[in-house]
């Protein structure tokens, strides 16, 4: 598998996991969404899914011009976000 496609697949998986964990966390009154764009999107039914899907589609539509290092940076950033959210989720158990 080409590195760009592998990184894109990882971004899609991480984005899906982030959405699931975030949906659970924001049900707790002590947690809130830290991303202002996502906090706005969460005010509408399906807003988070729409914004995340749009982001993934934008990356996919530009996959030929998005560099491998940029995809690595996005993957690392999403990994950090998901890792932090999973850590917070484990605190609720």
N, C-alpha and C positions, 0 to 999 in steps of 0.2 A: 504494500500500500504506500502511496506517495506521502511524504511527510506533511504536505499541506492538507491532504484529505484526512489523515490521522488526527492532526491537530484540530481541524474543523469538527470531526466526530467527537473528540474530547470536549470541545467547547459546547457542543449540543448537549452532551450527557451532563456536563457540569451545570449548564443552564437549567436543565430539567430538574436536577437534584436540588439546585438552589431554589427553584420555584416551590418544590414540595416542602422543603425545610422552612422556607420563609412563610408559606401559608400556615404551617403549624405554629411557628414562633409568634406571629403577630396576633394569634388568638390569646396570648398571655398579655395581661395589661402592662407588665414591666418591659416588654419589648416593643419597638416600633421600627419601621423601615427607615434606614439611614440615607438612602438614595432619594433625593428630592423628586426626581422624575418618576421613580417607582412608587413613592408615597402618593404622588398625584394620581398615578394610574390605578392604584389600589382603591381609590374612591369609587371606581366604576366596576360593575360586574365583568369579570374577564379581562380587566385592564392590564393586570400583570402578564397574563398569557399573551395578550395582544402585543404589548411592548417587547417582551422577550422574543416572541416569534418574529416581529419586525426586525429586531436587531440581528437575529440569526439569518434571516433572509437577505439583509443588507450585506452581511459578511459573505454569504454564499454567492450573491450576485456579483460581488467584486473579488472573488477568490483568485482570479488570474492576476490582479494587480496588488492584492494584499500580500505582503512579503512573509516568508516563513518566520523571520524574527518577530514580526508584529503578531503573528498568530501565537507564537511562543509566549509573548508578553501577555496577551489576552488570556491564554490558558493558565499561566501562572497566577494572574490576577483573579480569575474565576476560582482557581484552586484555593487561594487564600480566603476568598469570600465564603466558599462552601465549607472549608475547614473551620472557620470561625463560627459559622452558623450551626454546624454540627456540634461544635463544642458548646454553644449556647443551648442547643436542643438537649444535649446530655445533662445539662444543669437542671432541666425541667423534670427529669425522671427521678 
